[in-house]
Amino acid sequence: MSTNKAPIPPNKPQNSGNRKQPFIYVVYAIVLLVLGYMFLADGSGKSPSKEITWDRLEPILERHDYESITVINQEYAEIRIKKEALKFDSTSYQDLYNTTLTGQKSPAGYYRYNVGTLDHFDKELAVVEERTGEHISYQIERRSNAWRDMMIWFGPLVILVIMMLAMSAWSRKQMGGGGGGIFGVGKSRAKVYDSKQQNNITFKDVAGLAGAKEEVMEVVDFLKNPKRYTDLGGKIPKGVLLVGPPGTGKTLLAKAVAGEANVPFFSMSGSDFVEMFVGVGASRVRDLFEDAKKKAPCIIFIDEIDAVGRARGHSGLSNANDERENTLNQLLTEMDGFSSGTNVIVLAATNRADVLDKALLRAGRFDRQIYVELPDIEERKAIFEVHMRNLKLCNDGSEQAVDRDFLAKQTPGFSGADIANVCNEAALCAARKNKQQIEKQDFLDAIDRIVGGLEKRSKIISDQEKRTIAYHESGHASVSWLLRWGNPLVKVTIVPRGKALGAAWYLPEERQITTFEQMFDEMTSLMAGRASEEVVFGKISTGALNDIERATKIAQALVSYYGMSPEVGNVSFYDSTGQNDYGFTKPFSEKTAEVIDNEVRRLVEEAYAKAKEIIIGHRDQLDQLAQQLYDKEVLFRDDLEHIYGPRPWEQANTNTEQDNNTTEE
């Protein structure tokens, strides 16, 4: 019976690289030991010596037990003892005896004395000569250590070569095998997730993103069943660009595509192409695409592609050899060079699609652009489900039981990464309190910490400052509660968090389009803090800096971007391509700039006046709310509803829904 399994070629074992590495390290160690021995050896080839001091040498000289004294290189003296003295007084010279294999001792070696200088040694000998009356002679000999001399000249070069070889081996290991080292700087640094490796990330692990998953499912189908499309004359798309805010799951979605398709997945960041050496980026692009063609069908994923894909011609230096532009040119060439039968798809992710080069976005390169938006309430609930799988939650039906619907409502505008951070922070909060389960309050504390920062109850605040902060935050909460399009309050506190001395949390309505009235009410709510300070204390403070900044930006957007100013008209100066960022001229004249400034100022002042009017009309309720906030430091929606009553338009909406239900019945 024959099989289709290809035999393994001889002389090419599968794990040869792993077996060679330990052998190379052993060779390196042996070479270093040999060189060290050569450096330390004295080159005399004689028996080992025993170093002594003058107190030990002086009696030897007085008894004349020495056979010869030789001064070596004017550094030390070799004193050899007479054989008769060794036999006669063996106990005095027992340190010169060596033990043989049979257990017997035989005399060997000599004494070594550091002379310092010859003049000093002569003076010491003269003292003994005067005492004994006998002349002590010695010989002077010069010796050289050839190995030591060679090490002095060539040792640094040998060590440098060994270090370079070791660095080259380490570099090859980091880059996944061959092509590393100093001469492999142009090789691709992509991390390869092969189909043989376990890739547990699938679409089940990507909660929400229903629309994006539906589009990328076609990519998976292209890779699994390419013949279905090519038989009809169609071509597999070459590139898919994932566009969306940070933390929405673009990278996770790309990994899920590779996991579902079960194909090799090359992952690389856009910044990995950029290097200080000229031509390295383009070389890495070529190497990446060559490796991908060998493993087709596969996926190449380039994260943060705007690092190399920015529009060309805006470097600020004319005729400059821009390394980033060279890399982009090579990327454009490689993507356009794919044939329809290679089955290689390029996935890329960015949150700055407006700055990408137009040639990169044209049909034939990135054929599809998939927008990965922030999750809505249902998608946030699904994301909470994914990140709560491994958490020990309180589900006993009490008030502290974790309600995913409630948490999804409390986190508008949160991305998938933010929700993952909330779940992790809730677990940490519960652990700090030594709880056995994570409760609802732990999630609320986690949301507060992520949005507002850590509480700083140790910050010293005077009584007058605390009262001012209480009225400031009460003004925000009151005006937002009383306005038709204001966001309802969730929680307000005067406990310092982060850089803020007070904070309020609102539950904004999730909508796709926004009207002028809705944006103006938001401006009015922002200006209510300063308006409350002026109405109550007759003076204003610097605490409204962030409020004024946000209100001004909203007014600028109304006038300059959305064309909602009657003086400026239906004109928008917003540049969606991002090309204006590189220019030095404004898209409007100085006269128009003056009109825009006046309109922005008018809108902000009108919002401020409206906020003051509302606060003056509800001064009694404002005082009650501020006093409660001053005493309790934290208030919730129920406290505000107890003072002001339910919001009238919410009741109207509820009555309208009930009337509609009655009519349907």
C-alpha positions as CSV (number, residue, x, y, z in Angstrom):
1,M,0.0,0.0,0.0
2,S,1.4,3.4,-0.9
3,T,0.9,6.6,0.9
4,N,1.0,10.3,-0.1
5,K,3.2,11.3,2.8
6,A,6.4,12.8,1.6
7,P,9.6,11.3,3.1
8,I,11.8,13.5,5.2
9,P,14.9,14.3,3.2
10,P,18.2,12.8,4.6
11,N,20.7,15.0,6.4
12,K,18.0,17.5,7.3
13,P,16.7,16.6,10.8
14,Q,13.7,18.6,11.8
15,N,15.2,19.8,15.1
16,S,18.7,20.3,13.8
17,G,18.7,24.0,14.7
18,N,17.7,23.4,18.3
19,R,20.4,20.7,18.6
20,K,23.2,22.8,17.2
21,Q,22.7,25.7,19.6
22,P,23.8,24.0,22.8
23,F,26.9,22.6,21.0
24,I,27.8,26.1,19.8
25,Y,27.5,27.4,23.4
26,V,29.8,24.6,24.7
27,V,32.4,25.5,22.0
28,Y,32.2,29.2,23.1
29,A,32.8,28.2,26.7
30,I,35.8,25.9,25.9
31,V,37.4,28.7,23.8
32,L,37.0,31.2,26.7
33,L,38.4,28.7,29.3
34,V,41.4,27.9,27.1
35,L,42.1,31.6,26.5
36,G,41.8,32.3,30.2
37,Y,44.3,29.5,31.0
38,M,46.8,30.7,28.4
39,F,46.5,34.3,29.9
40,L,47.1,33.2,33.5
41,A,49.8,30.6,32.8
42,D,53.4,31.9,33.5
43,G,54.9,29.9,30.6
44,S,57.7,28.4,32.7
45,G,56.6,24.8,32.5
46,K,58.0,24.2,35.9
47,S,56.5,22.9,39.2
48,P,54.1,25.1,41.0
49,S,55.4,27.5,43.6
50,K,54.5,28.4,47.2
51,E,54.5,32.1,48.0
52,I,56.2,33.2,51.3
53,T,57.0,36.3,53.2
54,W,60.3,37.7,54.4
55,D,59.8,36.3,57.9
56,R,59.8,32.8,56.4
57,L,62.6,33.5,53.9
58,E,65.0,35.0,56.4
59,P,65.7,31.8,58.5
60,I,66.1,29.9,55.2
61,L,68.9,32.3,54.2
62,E,70.5,32.2,57.6
63,R,70.7,28.4,57.6
64,H,71.8,28.4,54.0
65,D,69.2,25.8,53.1
66,Y,68.7,27.3,49.7
67,E,70.2,25.8,46.6
68,S,69.6,28.8,44.2
69,I,67.9,32.2,44.1
70,T,66.6,33.5,40.8
71,V,65.0,36.9,40.3
72,I,62.4,36.7,37.5
73,N,61.7,39.9,35.5
74,Q,62.8,41.9,38.6
75,E,59.4,41.1,40.1
76,Y,59.7,38.0,42.2
77,A,62.4,35.5,43.3
78,E,62.4,31.7,43.1
79,I,64.1,30.1,46.1
80,R,64.9,26.4,45.6
81,I,65.6,24.4,48.7
82,K,68.5,21.8,48.9
83,K,67.5,18.2,48.8
84,E,69.5,17.5,52.0
85,A,67.6,20.2,53.8
86,L,64.3,18.8,52.6
87,K,65.2,15.3,53.9
88,F,66.7,16.5,57.1
89,D,64.0,19.0,58.1
90,S,61.0,17.7,56.2
91,T,58.6,19.2,58.8
92,S,59.7,22.8,58.1
93,Y,59.3,22.3,54.4
94,Q,56.2,20.1,54.3
95,D,54.3,22.7,52.2
96,L,56.6,21.8,49.3
97,Y,55.7,18.1,49.3
98,N,53.2,16.6,46.9
99,T,51.2,13.5,47.6
100,T,51.5,10.7,44.9
101,L,48.8,8.3,43.8
102,T,50.2,5.6,46.1
103,G,49.9,7.9,49.1
104,Q,53.6,8.7,49.4
105,K,55.0,12.3,49.6
106,S,57.8,13.6,47.3
107,P,59.4,17.0,47.4
108,A,58.5,19.3,44.5
109,G,58.2,23.0,43.7
110,Y,59.9,26.0,45.1
111,Y,59.2,29.1,47.1
112,R,58.3,32.4,45.6
113,Y,59.0,35.8,47.2
114,N,57.9,39.1,45.8
115,V,61.0,41.3,45.8
116,G,59.3,44.6,45.1
117,T,62.4,46.3,43.7
118,L,66.0,45.0,43.4
119,D,67.4,47.8,45.6
120,H,65.0,46.8,48.4
121,F,65.9,43.1,48.0
122,D,69.6,43.9,48.1
123,K,69.2,45.8,51.4
124,E,67.3,42.8,52.9
125,L,70.0,40.4,51.8
126,A,72.7,42.7,53.1
127,V,71.2,42.5,56.6
128,V,71.4,38.7,56.5
129,E,75.0,38.8,55.1
130,E,76.1,41.0,57.9
131,R,74.6,38.7,60.5
132,T,76.0,35.4,59.0
133,G,79.2,36.7,57.4
134,E,78.4,34.8,54.2
135,H,77.7,36.3,50.8
136,I,74.3,35.6,49.3
137,S,74.3,35.6,45.5
138,Y,71.3,35.4,43.1
139,Q,70.7,35.3,39.4
140,I,68.6,37.6,37.3
141,E,66.4,36.0,34.6
142,R,63.9,37.4,32.1
143,R,61.0,35.3,31.1
144,S,58.2,35.9,28.6
145,N,54.7,34.4,28.4
146,A,54.0,34.0,24.6
147,W,50.3,33.1,25.3
148,R,49.9,36.2,27.4
149,D,51.5,38.4,24.9
150,M,49.2,37.0,22.2
151,M,46.2,37.6,24.4
152,I,47.2,41.2,24.9
153,W,47.4,41.8,21.2
154,F,44.7,39.5,19.8
155,G,42.5,38.9,22.8
156,P,40.1,41.9,22.4
157,L,39.6,40.9,18.7
158,V,38.8,37.3,19.6
159,I,36.3,38.4,22.3
160,L,34.7,40.9,19.9
161,V,34.3,38.1,17.2
162,I,32.7,35.8,19.8
163,M,30.3,38.5,20.9
164,M,29.3,39.2,17.4
165,L,28.6,35.5,16.7
166,A,26.6,35.3,19.9
167,M,24.6,38.4,19.0
168,S,24.0,37.0,15.5
169,A,22.7,33.7,16.9
170,W,20.5,35.5,19.4
171,S,19.1,37.8,16.7
172,R,18.3,34.8,14.5
173,K,16.5,33.2,17.3
174,Q,14.4,36.3,18.0
175,M,13.5,36.6,14.3
176,G,12.4,33.0,14.1
177,G,15.4,31.4,12.4
178,G,17.5,32.4,9.5
179,G,18.1,35.9,8.1
180,G,18.8,37.5,11.5
181,G,21.9,39.2,12.8
182,I,23.6,42.4,11.7
183,F,23.2,41.5,8.0
184,G,19.5,40.6,8.5
185,V,18.3,44.1,9.4
186,G,16.1,44.2,6.3
187,K,14.3,41.0,7.1
188,S,10.7,41.0,8.1
189,R,9.9,41.1,11.8
190,A,6.4,39.8,11.5
191,K,5.1,37.3,14.1
192,V,3.7,34.3,12.4
193,Y,0.8,32.4,13.8
194,D,0.7,29.2,11.8
195,S,-2.4,27.0,11.3
196,K,-0.5,24.2,13.2
197,Q,-0.4,26.4,16.3
198,Q,-3.4,26.7,18.5
199,N,-5.3,29.9,17.7
200,N,-8.3,29.9,20.1
201,I,-9.6,33.3,19.0
202,T,-12.7,33.0,16.9
203,F,-15.8,35.1,16.3
204,K,-17.3,33.8,19.5
205,D,-14.7,35.7,21.4
206,V,-15.5,39.0,19.6
207,A,-18.7,40.3,21.2
208,G,-20.7,42.9,19.4
209,L,-19.5,44.3,16.1
210,A,-22.3,42.4,14.3
211,G,-22.0,44.5,11.1
212,A,-18.2,44.3,11.0
213,K,-18.2,40.5,11.6
214,E,-20.7,40.0,8.8
215,E,-18.4,41.8,6.4
216,V,-15.2,40.0,7.4
217,M,-17.0,36.6,7.3
218,E,-16.8,37.0,3.5
219,V,-13.0,37.2,3.9
220,V,-13.1,33.9,5.7
221,D,-15.2,32.4,3.0
222,F,-12.8,33.7,0.4
223,L,-9.9,31.9,2.1
224,K,-11.9,28.6,2.7
225,N,-13.6,28.4,-0.7
226,P,-11.8,30.5,-3.2
227,K,-12.9,28.3,-6.2
228,R,-16.5,29.3,-5.7
229,Y,-15.7,32.9,-6.6
230,T,-12.9,32.3,-9.2
231,D,-15.1,29.9,-11.2
232,L,-17.5,32.8,-11.8
233,G,-14.6,35.1,-12.9
234,G,-14.4,37.0,-9.7
235,K,-11.2,38.1,-8.0
236,I,-10.5,37.7,-4.3
237,P,-10.1,41.1,-2.6
238,K,-6.5,42.0,-1.9
239,G,-7.0,44.3,1.1
240,V,-9.5,45.0,3.9
241,L,-9.0,48.1,6.0
242,L,-10.5,48.2,9.5
243,V,-11.3,51.8,10.6
244,G,-12.5,52.8,14.0
245,P,-11.8,54.5,17.3
246,P,-9.1,53.0,19.6
247,G,-10.1,50.0,21.7
248,T,-13.1,48.9,19.5
249,G,-11.5,45.5,18.7
250,K,-9.9,45.9,15.3
251,T,-6.9,43.8,16.1
252,L,-9.0,41.2,17.9
253,L,-11.3,41.0,14.8
254,A,-8.3,40.4,12.5
255,K,-7.1,37.5,14.8
256,A,-10.6,36.0,14.8
257,V,-10.6,36.0,11.0
258,A,-7.3,34.1,11.0
259,G,-8.7,31.7,13.7
260,E,-11.9,31.0,11.7
261,A,-10.1,30.6,8.4
262,N,-7.4,28.4,10.0
263,V,-4.6,29.9,7.9
264,P,-1.2,31.4,8.7
265,F,-1.4,34.9,10.1
266,F,1.4,37.4,9.7
267,S,1.1,40.1,12.3
268,M,3.2,43.3,12.1
269,S,2.9,46.9,13.3
270,G,3.3,49.8,10.9
271,S,6.1,51.2,13.0
272,D,8.1,47.9,12.6
273,F,8.8,48.9,9.0
274,V,10.4,52.2,9.9
275,E,14.1,52.1,10.7
276,M,16.9,54.7,10.8
277,F,18.7,52.9,8.0
278,V,17.8,53.9,4.5
279,G,16.0,51.2,2.5
280,V,15.3,48.9,5.5
281,G,11.6,49.6,5.5
282,A,11.2,48.7,1.8
283,S,13.3,45.6,2.3
284,R,11.1,44.4,5.2
285,V,8.0,44.9,3.1
286,R,9.5,42.8,0.3
287,D,10.6,40.0,2.7
288,L,7.1,40.0,4.4
289,F,5.3,39.5,1.2
290,E,7.7,36.9,-0.1
291,D,7.1,34.8,3.1
292,A,3.4,35.3,2.7
293,K,3.3,34.0,-0.9
294,K,5.2,30.9,0.2
295,K,2.5,30.1,2.9
296,A,-0.6,31.1,0.8
297,P,-3.4,31.1,1.5
298,C,-2.7,33.4,4.5
299,I,-3.4,36.7,6.0
300,I,-1.1,39.7,6.5
301,F,-2.2,42.0,9.3
302,I,-0.6,45.5,9.6
303,D,-1.6,47.2,12.7
304,E,-1.6,51.1,12.9
305,I,-0.9,51.3,9.2
306,D,-0.9,55.1,9.3
307,A,2.7,54.9,10.6
308,V,3.8,54.2,7.0
309,G,0.7,54.9,5.0
310,R,0.4,58.7,5.5
311,A,-0.2,60.8,2.5
312,R,3.1,61.5,0.5
313,G,4.5,64.9,-0.2
314,H,3.9,66.4,3.3
315,S,7.3,65.7,4.9
316,G,8.1,69.4,4.9
317,L,11.4,68.8,3.0
318,S,11.4,69.2,-0.8
319,N,13.2,66.5,-2.8
320,A,14.1,64.7,0.5
321,N,14.7,61.0,0.5
322,D,11.9,60.1,3.0
323,E,12.4,56.6,4.3
324,R,8.7,56.4,5.2
325,E,7.6,57.3,1.7
326,N,10.0,54.7,0.2
327,T,8.4,52.1,2.5
328,L,4.9,53.2,1.4
329,N,5.9,53.0,-2.3
330,Q,7.1,49.5,-1.8
331,L,3.9,48.5,0.0
332,L,1.9,49.9,-2.8
333,T,3.9,48.0,-5.3
334,E,3.6,44.7,-3.5
335,M,-0.1,45.0,-3.0
336,D,-0.7,45.8,-6.6
337,G,1.7,42.9,-7.7
338,F,-0.5,40.2,-6.2
339,S,-2.2,37.9,-8.7
340,S,-5.7,36.7,-8.2
341,G,-4.5,33.2,-7.5
342,T,-2.2,33.9,-4.5
343,N,-5.0,33.8,-1.9
344,V,-3.2,36.3,0.3
345,I,-5.3,39.0,1.9
346,V,-4.0,42.0,3.6
347,L,-5.8,43.2,6.7
348,A,-4.9,46.6,8.1
349,A,-6.2,48.6,11.1
350,T,-6.1,52.3,11.8
351,N,-8.0,55.1,13.6
352,R,-6.7,57.8,11.3
353,A,-8.0,56.8,7.9
354,D,-8.3,60.5,7.0
355,V,-4.5,60.8,6.8
356,L,-3.8,57.8,4.6
357,D,-2.5,58.1,1.1
358,K,-5.2,58.0,-1.6
359,A,-3.2,55.5,-3.6
360,L,-3.4,53.1,-0.7
361,L,-7.2,53.3,-0.5
362,R,-7.9,52.9,-4.2
363,A,-9.7,49.8,-5.6
364,G,-7.2,46.9,-6.2
365,R,-5.3,47.6,-3.0
366,F,-7.7,48.0,-0.1
367,D,-10.9,47.1,-1.8
368,R,-13.0,47.3,1.3
369,Q,-13.2,49.6,4.3
370,I,-15.0,48.2,7.3
371,Y,-16.0,50.7,10.0
372,V,-15.7,49.4,13.5
373,E,-17.8,51.7,15.6
374,L,-18.2,52.1,19.4
375,P,-20.7,49.4,20.6
376,D,-24.3,50.3,21.3
377,I,-26.2,49.2,24.4
378,E,-26.9,45.6,23.2
379,E,-23.3,45.2,22.0
380,R,-22.0,46.4,25.3
381,K,-24.1,43.9,27.1
382,A,-22.6,41.1,24.9
383,I,-19.1,42.5,25.6
384,F,-19.7,42.3,29.4
385,E,-20.8,38.7,28.9
386,V,-17.5,37.8,27.3
387,H,-15.3,39.6,29.9
388,M,-17.3,38.2,32.9
389,R,-16.8,34.6,32.0
390,N,-13.9,34.1,34.4
391,L,-15.2,36.4,37.1
392,K,-16.8,35.3,40.4
393,L,-20.0,37.4,40.3
394,C,-22.7,37.9,42.9
395,N,-25.9,36.4,41.4
396,D,-28.0,35.8,44.5
397,G,-30.8,38.0,43.4
398,S,-30.1,40.7,46.0
399,E,-29.6,44.4,45.3
400,Q,-25.8,43.9,44.9
401,A,-26.4,41.2,42.2
402,V,-24.6,42.0,39.0
403,D,-27.0,43.1,36.2
404,R,-25.5,43.2,32.8
405,D,-28.3,45.3,31.3
406,F,-27.8,47.9,34.1
407,L,-24.0,48.0,33.5
408,A,-24.5,48.4,29.7
409,K,-26.7,51.4,30.3
410,Q,-24.2,52.9,32.7
411,T,-21.3,52.8,30.2
412,P,-22.4,54.8,27.1
413,G,-19.5,55.6,24.8
414,F,-17.3,52.9,26.2
415,S,-15.2,50.8,23.8
416,G,-14.6,47.1,24.2
417,A,-11.2,47.8,25.8
418,D,-12.8,50.2,28.3
419,I,-15.4,47.5,29.3
420,A,-12.6,45.0,29.7
421,N,-10.8,47.5,32.0
422,V,-14.1,48.0,34.0
423,C,-14.4,44.3,34.6
424,N,-10.8,44.0,35.7
425,E,-11.0,47.1,37.9
426,A,-14.2,45.7,39.5
427,A,-12.3,42.5,40.4
428,L,-9.5,44.6,41.9
429,C,-12.0,46.7,43.9
430,A,-13.6,43.6,45.4
431,A,-10.2,42.1,46.2
432,R,-9.2,45.2,48.1
433,K,-12.3,44.9,50.3
434,N,-11.7,41.1,50.9
435,K,-14.9,40.1,49.2
436,Q,-15.6,36.6,48.0
437,Q,-17.6,37.8,45.0
438,I,-17.8,40.8,42.8
439,E,-20.8,42.9,43.5
440,K,-22.7,45.6,41.6
441,Q,-21.2,48.4,43.7
442,D,-17.7,47.2,42.7
443,F,-18.6,47.7,39.0
444,L,-20.0,51.2,39.8
445,D,-16.8,52.1,41.7
446,A,-14.7,50.8,38.8
447,I,-16.7,53.0,36.3
448,D,-16.2,56.0,38.6
449,R,-12.5,55.4,38.9
450,I,-12.0,55.0,35.1
451,V,-14.1,58.0,34.2
452,G,-13.2,60.4,37.0
453,G,-10.0,59.0,38.5
454,L,-9.1,57.9,42.0
455,E,-10.8,59.6,45.0
456,K,-8.5,61.9,46.9
457,R,-10.2,62.4,50.2
458,S,-6.9,63.5,51.8
459,K,-6.8,66.7,49.7
460,I,-7.2,69.7,52.0
461,I,-10.1,71.9,50.9
462,S,-11.3,74.9,52.9
463,D,-15.0,75.2,54.0
464,Q,-15.6,78.1,51.5
465,E,-14.1,76.1,48.6
466,K,-16.2,73.1,49.5
467,R,-19.3,75.2,49.5
468,T,-18.4,76.8,46.1
469,I,-17.8,73.3,44.6
470,A,-21.1,72.1,46.0
471,Y,-23.0,75.0,44.3
472,H,-21.0,74.6,41.1
473,E,-21.8,70.9,40.7
474,S,-25.4,71.5,41.8
475,G,-25.8,74.0,39.1
476,H,-24.7,71.5,36.5
477,A,-27.0,68.8,37.8
478,S,-30.0,71.2,38.2
479,V,-29.9,72.8,34.7
480,S,-29.2,69.4,33.0
481,W,-32.2,68.0,34.8
482,L,-34.5,70.9,33.8
483,L,-33.5,71.2,30.2
484,R,-35.4,69.3,27.5
485,W,-32.3,67.9,25.9
486,G,-30.1,67.8,28.9
487,N,-28.6,64.5,30.0
488,P,-30.2,63.0,33.2
489,L,-28.0,62.8,36.2
490,V,-26.6,59.5,37.5
491,K,-24.3,60.7,40.3
492,V,-22.8,63.9,41.5
493,T,-19.9,64.3,44.1
494,I,-17.7,66.9,45.6
495,V,-15.0,64.4,46.6
496,P,-11.9,65.3,44.5
497,R,-11.0,62.8,41.8
498,G,-7.9,63.1,39.7
499,K,-7.4,66.7,38.8
500,A,-11.1,67.6,39.3
501,L,-12.4,69.0,42.7
502,G,-15.9,67.7,41.9
503,A,-17.6,65.5,39.2
504,A,-21.0,64.6,37.9
505,W,-21.9,61.5,35.9
506,Y,-24.7,61.7,33.3
507,L,-26.5,59.2,31.1
508,P,-26.4,60.6,27.6
509,E,-28.9,59.5,25.0
510,E,-27.5,57.4,22.3
511,R,-28.4,58.9,18.9
512,Q,-26.9,59.0,15.4
513,I,-27.7,62.6,14.5
514,T,-27.8,65.7,16.7
515,T,-29.9,68.9,16.3
516,F,-28.9,72.4,17.2
517,E,-31.3,72.4,20.2
518,Q,-29.6,69.3,21.6
519,M,-26.1,70.8,21.3
520,F,-27.2,74.2,22.6
521,D,-28.7,72.5,25.7
522,E,-25.4,70.7,26.3
523,M,-23.6,74.0,26.2
524,T,-26.1,75.5,28.6
525,S,-25.5,72.6,31.0
526,L,-21.8,73.1,30.8
527,M,-22.0,76.8,31.6
528,A,-24.4,76.2,34.5
529,G,-21.6,75.7,37.0
530,R,-20.1,79.2,36.6
531,A,-23.6,80.7,36.4
532,S,-24.5,79.1,39.8
533,E,-21.3,80.6,41.3
534,E,-22.2,84.1,40.0
535,V,-25.8,83.9,41.1
536,V,-25.1,82.7,44.6
537,F,-21.7,84.3,45.5
538,G,-21.6,87.2,43.1
539,K,-18.2,86.2,41.8
540,I,-16.7,83.5,39.6
541,S,-13.7,81.1,40.0
542,T,-11.3,79.2,37.9
543,G,-13.1,75.9,38.5
544,A,-15.1,76.2,35.3
545,L,-12.0,76.0,33.0
546,N,-12.9,72.6,31.6
547,D,-16.6,73.5,31.2
548,I,-15.8,76.7,29.2
549,E,-13.3,74.8,27.0
550,R,-15.9,72.1,26.1
551,A,-18.7,74.7,25.5
552,T,-16.4,76.7,23.3
553,K,-15.5,73.7,21.2
554,I,-19.2,72.8,20.7
555,A,-19.9,76.4,19.6
556,Q,-17.0,76.3,17.2
557,A,-18.3,73.0,15.7
558,L,-21.8,74.5,15.3
559,V,-20.4,77.5,13.4
560,S,-17.4,76.2,11.5
561,Y,-18.3,72.5,10.8
562,Y,-22.0,72.0,10.9
563,G,-23.2,75.2,9.3
564,M,-25.7,76.0,12.0
565,S,-25.0,79.7,12.3
566,P,-27.2,82.2,10.4
567,E,-24.4,84.7,10.1
568,V,-21.9,82.2,8.5
569,G,-24.5,80.2,6.7
570,N,-24.5,76.6,5.4
571,V,-20.8,76.5,5.0
572,S,-18.4,73.9,6.5
573,F,-14.7,74.4,7.0
574,Y,-14.1,70.9,8.1
575,D,-11.5,68.9,6.1
576,S,-12.3,65.2,6.2
577,T,-9.1,64.3,4.3
578,G,-6.8,65.7,6.9
579,Q,-4.8,67.6,4.2
580,N,-5.4,70.9,5.9
581,D,-3.3,69.8,8.9
582,Y,-0.1,70.3,6.8
583,G,-1.1,73.7,5.4
584,F,-0.2,77.2,6.7
585,T,-3.3,79.0,5.4
586,K,-6.8,79.1,6.8
587,P,-9.7,77.9,4.6
588,F,-11.5,81.2,5.1
589,S,-10.7,84.9,5.0
590,E,-9.9,87.2,7.9
591,K,-13.3,88.8,7.7
592,T,-15.0,85.3,7.9
593,A,-12.7,84.5,10.9
594,E,-14.0,87.6,12.7
595,V,-17.6,86.6,12.0
596,I,-16.9,83.0,13.3
597,D,-15.3,84.5,16.5
598,N,-18.4,86.7,17.1
599,E,-20.8,83.8,16.5
600,V,-18.9,81.5,18.8
601,R,-18.9,84.2,21.5
602,R,-22.6,84.9,21.0
603,L,-23.6,81.2,21.3
604,V,-21.6,80.8,24.5
605,E,-22.9,83.9,26.1
606,E,-26.5,83.0,25.2
607,A,-26.0,79.5,26.8
608,Y,-24.6,81.2,29.9
609,A,-27.5,83.6,30.1
610,K,-30.0,80.8,29.7
611,A,-28.3,78.8,32.5
612,K,-28.4,81.9,34.8
613,E,-32.1,82.3,34.1
614,I,-32.9,78.7,35.0
615,I,-30.9,78.9,38.2
616,I,-32.5,82.2,39.3
617,G,-36.0,80.7,38.6
618,H,-35.2,77.6,40.8
619,R,-33.0,79.1,43.5
620,D,-34.7,77.4,46.4
621,Q,-34.3,73.9,44.9
622,L,-30.7,74.8,44.1
623,D,-30.0,75.7,47.7
624,Q,-31.5,72.5,48.9
625,L,-29.5,70.4,46.5
626,A,-26.2,72.2,47.3
627,Q,-26.8,71.9,51.1
628,Q,-27.4,68.1,50.8
629,L,-24.4,67.7,48.5
630,Y,-22.3,69.7,51.0
631,D,-23.4,67.4,53.9
632,K,-23.4,64.0,52.1
633,E,-20.7,64.8,49.5
634,V,-22.4,62.3,47.1
635,L,-25.9,62.4,45.6
636,F,-27.8,60.2,43.2
637,R,-30.6,60.6,40.7
638,D,-33.3,59.8,43.4
639,D,-32.1,62.7,45.5
640,L,-32.4,65.1,42.6
641,E,-35.8,63.7,41.7
642,H,-37.0,64.2,45.3
643,I,-36.2,67.9,45.1
644,Y,-37.2,68.8,41.5
645,G,-39.7,66.0,40.8
646,P,-39.7,63.8,37.7
647,R,-38.7,65.3,34.4
648,P,-41.9,66.4,32.6
649,W,-40.8,65.2,29.1
650,E,-39.9,61.8,30.4
651,Q,-43.5,61.5,31.8
652,A,-44.8,62.7,28.4
653,N,-42.8,60.1,26.6
654,T,-44.1,57.4,29.0
655,N,-47.7,58.6,28.5
656,T,-47.3,58.6,24.7
657,E,-46.0,55.0,24.8
658,Q,-48.9,53.9,27.0
659,D,-51.4,55.6,24.6
660,N,-49.8,53.8,21.6
661,N,-50.0,50.5,23.4
662,T,-53.7,51.1,24.2
663,T,-54.5,52.0,20.6
664,E,-52.8,48.9,19.3
665,E,-54.8,46.7,21.7
